[in-house]
Amino acid sequence: MRSNPYHNWQHVFDVTQTLFVLGMQSGLLERIDPLERLAIVIASLCHDVDHPGVTNSFILKHQAYIFDNYGINADCLEHHHIDKADCMLGLDGREGLLKNLSDDVREKVLDNVHRLILATDMARHGDYVKRLQEVLTKPEFIPPNAKSSLGDFCRICSGNASAAQLDVLLADPELRKFSMDLLLKCADVSNVFKSA
């Protein structure tokens, strides 16, 4: 891990611990399967691995070294984190953490890890908020006599949602992935709600 003021080991552990707390309070971690839990924990630990301390836009504007490896790509940092995570997991030919999984299972775990890391790109944040607002307009999520709001998702994350609401999210494969993505995103940006 590079030494920089924010994207360092403290951030990694903060995000992972917050992910665990939110995931347990919401019931999400208990409802996803063990391989999805493995993927989301790996992604939380690796989502900013080897972060150079600059943004994607800085890298693209100044054609920094990561630019050469990933081309003209708005999420080149996230692809860099994925490559470093794959290396750490032993996917560069060494023995690794996932070595005892079958090829199919390993691929499923890695697909989730990669998607989750890509979800942390703040340039995609608006798309996630828009999708969340669309999801929360479903009748299953609207409490009686209330309009849907981001507060409904907060209730889901804080464990105050009904089991039925969470089950609706997790029954649909795309919403299941989306829920996992949001859990990691919430953990990644949660520092602004914590005291120093």
C-alpha positions in Angstrom: 0.0 0.0 0.0 1.4 3.4 -0.9 1.8 6.0 1.7 -0.7 8.8 1.1 -2.8 10.9 3.5 -6.2 9.2 2.8 -6.1 6.1 0.7 -4.0 4.1 3.1 -4.4 1.1 5.5 -6.5 3.1 7.9 -9.0 3.8 5.1 -9.0 0.1 4.1 -9.7 -1.1 7.7 -12.3 1.7 8.2 -14.2 0.7 5.0 -14.0 -3.0 5.9 -15.2 -2.5 9.4 -18.0 -0.2 8.4 -19.0 -2.6 5.6 -19.3 -5.4 8.3 -21.3 -3.2 10.7 -23.7 -2.0 8.0 -24.0 -5.5 6.5 -24.7 -7.1 9.8 -27.2 -4.4 11.0 -29.1 -4.6 7.7 -29.1 -8.3 7.6 -27.6 -8.2 4.1 -24.4 -10.1 5.0 -26.4 -12.9 6.6 -28.7 -13.2 3.6 -26.1 -13.4 0.8 -24.2 -16.6 0.2 -20.8 -17.3 1.6 -19.0 -16.7 -1.7 -20.7 -13.3 -2.1 -19.6 -12.5 1.5 -16.0 -13.5 0.5 -16.2 -11.3 -2.6 -17.5 -8.2 -0.8 -14.9 -8.5 2.0 -12.1 -9.0 -0.6 -13.4 -6.0 -2.5 -13.5 -3.8 0.6 -9.9 -4.7 1.4 -8.7 -4.2 -2.1 -10.9 -1.4 -3.5 -8.1 1.3 -3.2 -5.0 -0.9 -3.1 -1.9 0.8 -4.5 -3.8 4.1 -4.8 -1.4 6.9 -6.0 -3.4 9.6 -4.1 -4.7 11.4 -7.2 -8.1 11.1 -9.0 -9.0 9.4 -12.3 -9.4 12.8 -13.9 -5.9 13.9 -12.8 -4.5 10.7 -14.3 -6.3 11.2 -17.6 -5.5 15.0 -17.8 -1.8 14.5 -17.0 -1.5 11.1 -18.7 0.1 9.7 -15.5 1.7 6.2 -15.5 -1.5 4.3 -14.8 -2.9 5.8 -18.0 -0.4 3.9 -20.0 -1.6 0.6 -18.6 -5.3 1.1 -19.0 -5.8 3.5 -22.0 -8.2 6.3 -22.1 -10.6 5.1 -19.4 -12.5 7.2 -16.9 -12.1 4.4 -14.3 -8.5 3.6 -14.8 -7.8 3.7 -11.1 -10.4 1.1 -10.3 -8.9 -1.1 -13.1 -5.5 -0.6 -11.5 -7.0 -1.7 -8.1 -8.5 -4.7 -9.7 -5.2 -5.7 -11.3 -3.4 -5.3 -8.0 -6.1 -7.3 -6.2 -5.8 -10.1 -8.8 -2.1 -10.1 -8.2 -2.5 -10.3 -4.4 -5.0 -13.1 -4.8 -2.5 -15.1 -6.8 -4.0 -14.7 -10.2 -0.6 -13.9 -11.8 0.5 -17.5 -11.6 1.4 -17.8 -7.9 -0.5 -19.7 -5.3 -3.2 -17.6 -3.8 -6.2 -17.2 -1.5 -8.6 -18.6 -4.0 -6.4 -21.6 -5.2 -8.7 -24.2 -3.6 -11.8 -23.0 -5.4 -13.0 -24.6 -8.6 -12.5 -22.5 -11.8 -16.2 -21.8 -12.0 -16.5 -20.7 -8.4 -13.3 -18.6 -8.5 -14.6 -16.9 -11.6 -17.9 -16.1 -9.8 -16.0 -14.6 -6.8 -13.7 -12.6 -9.0 -16.6 -11.2 -11.1 -18.2 -10.0 -7.9 -14.9 -8.5 -6.6 -14.3 -6.7 -9.9 -17.8 -5.3 -10.1 -17.7 -4.2 -6.5 -14.4 -2.4 -7.0 -15.7 -0.7 -10.1 -18.7 0.4 -8.1 -16.5 2.6 -5.8 -15.7 4.9 -8.7 -17.2 8.3 -7.6 -17.8 9.2 -11.2 -20.5 6.6 -11.2 -22.1 7.9 -8.0 -24.9 9.8 -9.7 -25.9 6.7 -11.6 -26.1 4.7 -8.4 -28.2 7.4 -6.7 -30.6 7.5 -9.7 -30.9 3.8 -9.8 -31.5 3.7 -6.0 -34.3 6.3 -6.4 -35.9 4.1 -9.1 -35.7 1.0 -6.9 -37.2 2.8 -4.0 -40.3 3.7 -6.0 -41.3 0.0 -6.1 -44.4 -0.5 -4.0 -42.5 -3.1 -1.9 -40.3 -0.4 -0.5 -42.7 2.3 0.2 -44.0 2.3 3.8 -47.7 2.9 4.3 -48.7 6.6 3.9 -45.2 7.6 2.8 -43.3 8.5 -0.3 -40.3 6.6 -1.3 -37.0 8.3 -0.4 -33.3 7.7 0.2 -34.4 7.4 3.9 -36.0 4.1 3.0 -32.6 2.7 1.9 -31.1 4.1 5.1 -33.7 2.1 7.0 -32.7 -1.0 5.1 -29.0 -0.4 5.8 -29.5 0.4 9.4 -31.5 -2.8 10.0 -34.8 -1.1 10.3 -36.3 -2.5 7.1 -38.7 -5.3 7.1 -37.4 -8.7 6.2 -39.8 -8.6 3.3 -38.1 -5.4 1.9 -34.7 -7.0 2.1 -35.9 -10.3 0.6 -37.4 -8.3 -2.4 -34.0 -6.8 -2.9 -32.1 -10.0 -2.7 -34.5 -12.2 -4.7 -33.7 -10.3 -7.9 -30.2 -11.1 -9.1 -29.5 -7.6 -10.4 -30.9 -5.9 -7.3 -28.8 -8.4 -5.2 -25.7 -7.2 -6.9 -26.8 -3.6 -6.7 -27.4 -4.0 -2.9 -23.9 -5.3 -2.5 -22.5 -2.5 -4.6 -24.3 0.1 -2.5 -23.2 -1.5 0.8 -19.5 -1.1 -0.3 -20.2 2.4 -1.6 -21.8 3.4 1.7 -18.9 2.0 3.6 -16.3 3.7 1.3 -17.8 7.2 1.7 -18.9 6.8 5.4 -15.8 8.7 6.8 -17.6 12.0 6.5 -20.1 10.9 9.1 -17.5 9.9 11.7 -15.7 12.1 14.1 -11.9 12.4 13.7 
